[in-house]
Amino acid sequence: MQNNKIIKVAWITDDIYLQHDTGVGHPESPARLESINRHVAPMLDKLMEVAPRLATIDDLKMVHPMELIQDTQEKSKMGLPVDSDTILSKNSYYAARKAVGAGLVAIDGIKEDKFVRAFCAVRPPGHHATPTHSMGFCLFNNIAITAKYAQEKGYKKVMIVDFDVHHGNGTQDTFYSDDTVFYFSSHQSFSYPGTGAETHTGLEKGLGYTANYYLMPESADKEILEIYQDDLPKSYAFFQPDIVLVSAGYDLHESDPLAQLNVTTEGIRQIVREILDLGETPVVFMLEGGYSLDDLGRNVVATLEEMLK
C-alpha cells in the first residue's frame, strides 16, 4: 500500500449534510462542511468520489433501539431539539441516516476492492451518541454502526481510533464489553462529556479492549505524538485488527474554539501518518468535530494528502 503502489482513496460526502440545520451561532454548522468542500475541491481529481446511501432501519438497529430511531425521526419532523446542544431540523433525520450510510458504503467499497482507504465527510457527527441517547451534536453513532456492519462483511476484528478532543463516550459504551472491537481514544482531560478515564479499560470479556489517554489542557504535538508513536502501535500489535476506523475530530487543533489543546496541522498530519503506518489494514476516516472553519478544511486536506501516499 506504500511507495510504488497507487493508493485509491474514496471521498464520500453528500449535499444532504448541508441541510442539517442547527441554527444561528451553533458551532456544528453547515459552514464546517462548506469549508471542507472548498479546501478539498482542488484535489478531487486524485480522489474517488463515492455517494453515500441511506442507512436502513435495520442498519441503525445494529446499535440503536427502535425507540431512539423513532424519537429522532419525530423530533426531526417537528424541529425539536434533543437538548440545548443537539439540534434537529426537518432534514436532520435523513442527513443522519446518510451520515451512517457513508460508512457503510466505505466498507462495501473496500470489501469489493474498489479502494483501500476512505474519508467520510459527514454531518451530523456520531461518537457521542450512545446506543440509547443522542447527545453532543450527535444523533446516531456513525462509526459504531460502521464497525458492526464491517463485522457483518467479514472484518471480524475492528479497531476504532478516536483523536477527537472530546471522548467518544457513545462509541465506548457500545463496545465496552466487547472483545471484537478495540476502542483507542486520546482526548482532553476534564472536558465534555467527562468520560474516558484512563482506568476505564473495558468490562467482562471486553476488559483490555478499551484504551483511553488523557491530554492536559495546553498539550501540544509532542504530548499527543507520544501516544500515537508509542501506545497506539502496541495496541494494534496486541489486537491485530482486520480494519481500522478513525473518528477524525479536528477540534484538537490549536485554533479550535471548543477546546484547549495546541496541536498543529503538522501534528495532525503526523497522527494520521502514524495510523496509516500501523499495517496493511484498510482504513476509514469518519469526520467528527472541528469548529475552526478554515483550519478544519486545511486539516482535512492534510489528512487526505497522507492517505494518498
Secondary structure by P-SEA (a helix, b strand, c coil): ccccbbbbbbbbbccccccccccccccccaaaaaaaaaaacccccccbbbbbcccccccccccccaaaaaaaaaaaaaccccccccccccaaaaaaaaaaaaaaaaaaaaaaccccbbbbbcccccccccccccccccccaaaaaaaaaaaaacccbbbbbbcccccaaaaaaaccccccbbbbbbbbcccccccccccccccccccccbbbbbbcccccaaaaaaaaaccaaaaaaaccccbbbbccccccccccccccccccaaaaaaaaaaaaacccbbbbbbbcccccaaaaaaaaaaaaaaaac
